[in-house]
Each structure stands twice: as structure tokens, then as C-alpha cells.
Amino acid sequence: MNSKKAPYIFLSGGGDAQQSKLLDSLFVEKVGSKKILYLPVAMKRDKIGYEACFDWIISTLTPHSKKFLDIDMVTDLTTLNKDYLEKFGAIYIGGGNTYKLLDEIKRSGFDKLIIDFLSRGGIVYGGSAGAIVLGKDISIVSEEKDRNISSEGLNLINGYSIRCHYSDKDNGVIRSFVQETKLPVIAIPEGSGLILGSLTYQNRIIGTGIKIFRQNEELELSEKLSFWKDFVLSFPG
């Protein structure tokens, strides 16, 4: 992986392959000829079930490339290390149970590996739960709450927590979260997403209806907003 390249994070609000096709196509375009590592560990699956997950990622991403997409799947994060990740240009973290995913990431030490991967110019795609764990606090997904697992996310989006599958009916839950935690929230509907880079001009809104919730402030995300610079990625390295 070229250490001079800038990192990118793709945040998907969820939905099916048809809904996410624009974000997915831009992800595949950005990855180019590099290998993709697919991590479906948020799903509760046996070996056969994970094979279905692999079929899904192939069918979701390959339509967006005229060339062969080299995708590896890993279901045990403890097997990963820095040298292994050097083979990949991008990591795709799939959806499922947010608390299970975060617990496995932290127990395995993958949280440190992903920061190192990004600092060396890697690309990370988070889909649904995979996006939420990249935020500040996953207790924004209150319906999945597990008191035995810390809700402290990886905090890669500059202090913002992430709510996926967003619709207006979630406003009450999000407002309560903001008031209780004093943390800002990015709420992303299905079919929408964000592309975040290390420079403001690299950032891009995909779809519509992405909202920002902060204390005493709610507004739809726009490239014209003065705090768009809040989402510029910064990693050591």
C-alpha cells in the first residue's frame, strides 16, 4: 500500500445493493486494482452462513467493475496483523449486530490495526453496523444495547456518532442521545452515504436526507455548511 496516499472512509446508511449502488460503485472505483478484505463478523453465522455472506459481497461489488475484483473474506479478527493487511487496499466492514462487531474488534486488537491501515492511506467501507462502530459511541443504536459490552466506538469521525437506517421516526431517540451524551450525531438514511477523506474537497455526500444532530441544532448535511471541515480525516503516520 502506498503510504503517500490519503485515507478514505465510506459510510453507508444501509439498504440493499440497489439502494447503495452509487456509493458501492465509487468505492470500487477508488479501490481500483487493489485487493479488498471483507469482514462480515457482525453477522451471527456458522461456516455455511458466512459462505452466503461471501456470495453477497461478490454479487454486490462485482457489477461495478469491468475487471476481476480480488476479494478475501476473514471471519476471525484475531488472525489479522499488520503484515497481512499490507496486501489490501481496502477493508469492507459489513453490517449486522453493532455490539457484537465492536466487541470482536476490540477483543482482537483490530481497532489499532484499522487506525494504522488508514494512516498508511487505506480505504475503509463501513456498511450499517460497520459504519456505526467507526463513530464515537454506538449506544445511539439503543435497540441493540448490551450492558456487558462498552459502547465506546473507534471515534474515527472526529467525535461524531453514527446512526444508520435513519428516518424521521428516529428523531426522538437521536435527540435524547444528544442531550444525554452531549455528542453530535450523523444520521444516514438507507441508500445514502458519505465519503470522507483527509482534505475537504475529497469529501462527498451520496444521496439525500443525511442530517446532523447537535445540541440545539438539527440540519440536513450540505457541502455548503461551515462545519463540513469537521469531517476531514486525520490519522498519525
N, C-alpha and C positions, 0 to 999 in steps of 0.2 A: 504494500500500500504506500502511496506517495505521501510522505509526511508534510509536503508543502500544500497539499490540497486542503480546502476548507471543509469542516464538518457540516453535515446536514441532518436535520431531524424532520421526518414526515409524521404528522399526527392525523390519524383518520378517525372520524366520528363514528365509524361503523357502518353497517349495512351490507348488502350483498355485492357480488362482483360487478353487477351492472351499475349500482349506485356509486361505487368507488372507482370506476374505470378511469376517470381523468387523473385522479391522484395516483393510481397504480401505474398508469402509462408514463407519467412524469417521473415516478420512482424508477421504473425500468430504464427510461431514457438516461437518467442521472447515473445509474449503476453502470451502464454501458456493457463492456465485455467482462466485467469483474464477477466473481462468484458471489452468491447470496447465501447467507446462513439463515435458515428458517427455524424458529423456536416456538413450538406450539404448546409449551409446558403449562400454560394457563388452563388448558383443557384437561379434564379428568378422563383419561383414555388408557386402555390396555394397548399392547403392541399392535393388534389389528386395527384398533381405533386410530392410532397415530398414522397408520398407513393411509387411512382415509383423509387425514389432515394433509398428508403429503400430496395426495391426488388433488386436494382442494387448492393448495398453493400453486401447483403446476397449472391447473386449469384457470386460475385467477390471473397469473402473471404472464404466462407464455403468449397469450393473444396479443400482447403489447410489444412483442419483439419479433423481428424478422430473422433473427439469429437464435441459435441454441442458447437457452438460459441454463447456466450451471448452478443448480440449487442443491444444497445439502441440508438435511434435517437432523437436529440434535434434540433429544428429549431428556437428557440428563445434564444439567448445567455444571455438575461437579467435574465433568470430563473436559471442560473448556479451559484453555490457558492462553496467554498472550501469543505464544508461537503459533498455536492452531488458528487463532483469529487473524493472523497475518495473511492467511490465504484468501481472505474475504474482503470485498469492497463494501459490502452492506450486510446488515443484520435486520431481519424482519421478525418482530415480536408479535405473535398472534394474540387474538382475544380469548376470553373465557372467564375464569374466576380471578378477579383482581387480587384478592388477598392471597390466594394460592400462588399466583405468579410472583408477587412481591416477596413472599416468604422464601420461595425457592431461589430467587435472585440473590437475596441477602445471605441465606444459609450457604450458598455455593461460592460466594465472593464475586459473583458475576457483576455486581454493582460497580466494583472497582475496575473490572475488565472493560465494561462498556464505556466508562469515562475515558480510559486510556485509548480505547478504539476510536472514540470521537476526537480526542485530542490529536490523533495522528491522521485526521482527515477522513474518517469513516462516515458511512451513511447509516442511519438507524430509522426504521419504519416501525411505528407503534400503531397497531390496529385495536381500537376499543380498549380492553384491559391493558394491552401493550402500550397504548398512549397514556393511560391514566397513571401507570406506575412511574412514568417519566416526570410527573408533576411533583408538587411539594407534599401533598397529603392525600392519600387515597380514601379517607373516610368520607369524601364527597360522594362516594358510592355507598351510601348508608345501608342500602338493602342487602349488601353482601358482607356487612361488618362482622369481623371475627375478633372477639376480645383477646384472643390468645396471640394475635399477630399485630405487630406495630403497624400503624397507618402511615408512618413517615416514608414518603416516596423518595425517588432518586434526586429530585429537585434539580432537574436539568433545564427547566423552562423559566429560570430567573425568578423563582418564588411563587409562580402561579400553579394552582392545582387544575386538573383537567376533568371535565365532565363530558362523557361521550353519549351518543344516542339521545342528544338533547332535544327537548321540545318545550313549549311554553308551560306544560303541566309540571315541569321540574323546577320552575322558578321559586316556589316556596321552599323547597329543600335546599336549593343553592343559596338563597338569601339567608336562611338560618345558619348554614355552614359559614358563610362570610362573616356574619355577626358574631358567631361563637369563636371562630378561629382567627379573625382579622386577616384572613388570607384572600387574595384575589383569585378568581376562577375564570378559565376559558371554557365556555360551553359550546360543544361542537355537535351539530345535528348529523344524522346519518346522511351519507352522500356528500358531506363537506369535509374539509380538512385544511391543514396549514403545512406549509413548507418553510422551515426556519433554517437560516444559515448564519454565518459569522459576520456578515455585512448586511446592512439594512436592505440594499437593493436586491439581495438574494431571497428575501422573504416573500411569500406569495400566499394569497387566500384562494382556496379552491371551494367553489360552491357559494352558498349564501346562508345567512342566519346564524353565523358564529357570533356569540355575544361575550362581552366582558362584564363580569360582576365584581365590583369593588365596593368598599364601604360607601354608602350614599351615592353610588353611581352605577348605572347599568346602560350599556350601549352596544350597538352592533359593531363588530370589528370592521374597520376600514383602513385602507392604506394611507388615508389622509389624517388619521388620528395622531396626535402629537406623541403619544407614548408607544407608538409602533416600535421604537427603538428598544423598548423593554424586552423584546423577544429576540434580540440579537444574541447568538450563542457565543459563549466564551468558556474555553477549557484550558487548563495548564498544558504546557508542552510546546 
